[in-house]
């Protein structure tokens, strides 16, 4: 998969699940900070990525890479938006507490 290749919802979900399962993901420093600011942990972030919905209105093509917005809820029903991109691995760019 190329970073500039847009993924439809089905393929996006498949890629997210595959990267999580294989451990091929990482949080940016910014994402880790925002996750902590929102009182979320890595398990909350991964749950949202696994169960959330693609928010197309917030998805952007920036710096030659698609940045996908996934919105969902934690087990405690806390809502958040996760922004991800795919390079060699899935990069969790930021975590936004909603």
Backbone torsions as a table, in degrees:
resi	resn	phi	psi	omega
1	UNK	NA	136.8	178.3
2	UNK	-96.5	144.8	-179.5
3	UNK	-58.1	-27.3	-178.5
4	UNK	-90.9	3.5	179.1
5	UNK	-86.4	119.8	179.4
6	UNK	-75.7	133.3	179.5
7	UNK	-101.3	130.7	173.8
8	UNK	-71.6	171.2	-173.8
9	UNK	-56.2	-42.8	-178.4
10	UNK	-64.5	-48.2	-178.7
11	UNK	-67.8	-36.6	177.7
12	UNK	-59.6	-47.7	179.5
13	UNK	-61.4	-43.0	178.4
14	UNK	-60.0	-45.0	-179.0
15	UNK	-65.0	-43.0	178.6
16	UNK	-59.0	-51.7	-177.5
17	UNK	-62.4	-41.0	179.6
18	UNK	-63.8	-44.1	-179.4
19	UNK	-66.5	-39.5	178.1
20	UNK	-65.5	-47.3	-178.0
21	UNK	-59.3	-40.4	-177.9
22	UNK	-86.4	-4.6	-179.7
23	UNK	74.8	17.4	-178.5
24	UNK	-93.2	65.0	177.3
25	UNK	-149.2	158.6	174.0
26	UNK	-153.6	151.6	176.0
27	UNK	-92.9	139.8	170.3
28	UNK	-72.8	164.2	176.7
29	UNK	-59.2	-40.6	178.8
30	UNK	-60.6	-44.8	180.0
31	UNK	-61.8	-41.9	179.2
32	UNK	-63.3	-40.5	178.3
33	UNK	-65.0	-47.0	-179.3
34	UNK	-66.9	-35.8	176.3
35	UNK	-59.7	-47.2	179.2
36	UNK	-65.2	-41.1	178.6
37	UNK	-60.6	-32.1	179.6
38	UNK	-91.1	9.7	-177.8
39	UNK	55.6	41.1	176.6
40	UNK	-113.5	155.5	175.2
41	UNK	-120.6	179.6	-177.1
42	UNK	-60.2	-38.4	179.5
43	UNK	-63.0	-37.6	176.0
44	UNK	-62.5	-46.0	-179.2
45	UNK	-61.9	-46.1	-179.9
46	UNK	-65.7	-37.2	178.1
47	UNK	-62.0	-43.9	179.1
48	UNK	-62.8	-41.9	178.4
49	UNK	-63.9	-38.1	-179.1
50	UNK	-72.4	-37.7	-170.4
51	UNK	-111.6	-11.2	-174.9
52	UNK	-75.4	179.4	-178.4
53	UNK	-113.2	144.6	175.7
54	UNK	-69.3	122.5	179.0
55	UNK	-99.2	89.5	-172.9
56	UNK	-59.6	-34.4	-178.5
57	UNK	-65.0	-21.4	-179.5
58	UNK	-104.8	-1.5	178.3
59	UNK	-81.4	136.6	-175.4
60	UNK	-137.7	151.1	170.2
61	UNK	-100.4	112.8	-173.2
62	UNK	-141.1	135.6	179.6
63	UNK	53.6	40.8	177.5
64	UNK	66.4	21.0	-178.8
65	UNK	-138.0	137.0	172.5
66	UNK	-75.2	130.5	176.7
67	UNK	-114.6	109.2	-174.8
68	UNK	-92.5	138.2	176.9
69	UNK	-102.7	125.9	177.8
70	UNK	-120.4	125.1	-179.3
71	UNK	-116.4	137.9	179.7
72	UNK	-168.8	-167.4	-176.8
73	UNK	-126.3	150.1	173.8
74	UNK	-78.4	175.9	175.7
75	UNK	-59.5	-30.4	-179.8
76	UNK	-87.0	12.7	177.7
77	UNK	66.8	25.1	174.2
78	UNK	-83.4	129.1	-176.0
79	UNK	-92.1	139.4	178.5
80	UNK	-150.6	159.0	175.2
81	UNK	-117.7	132.7	178.9
82	UNK	-113.8	132.3	176.3
83	UNK	-107.2	126.0	-177.7
84	UNK	-129.8	160.5	172.0
85	UNK	-143.1	158.4	178.8
86	UNK	-114.1	118.4	171.6
87	UNK	-116.9	-119.8	172.3
88	UNK	-74.1	-22.1	178.2
89	UNK	-139.3	175.3	175.6
90	UNK	-83.8	122.3	-179.7
91	UNK	-100.9	122.9	175.2
92	UNK	-90.2	104.7	-171.6
93	UNK	-77.8	-46.4	178.4
94	UNK	-154.6	162.1	177.6
95	UNK	-128.9	120.9	-175.6
96	UNK	-114.6	116.1	176.7
97	UNK	-73.1	121.7	-179.0
98	UNK	-103.9	NA	NA
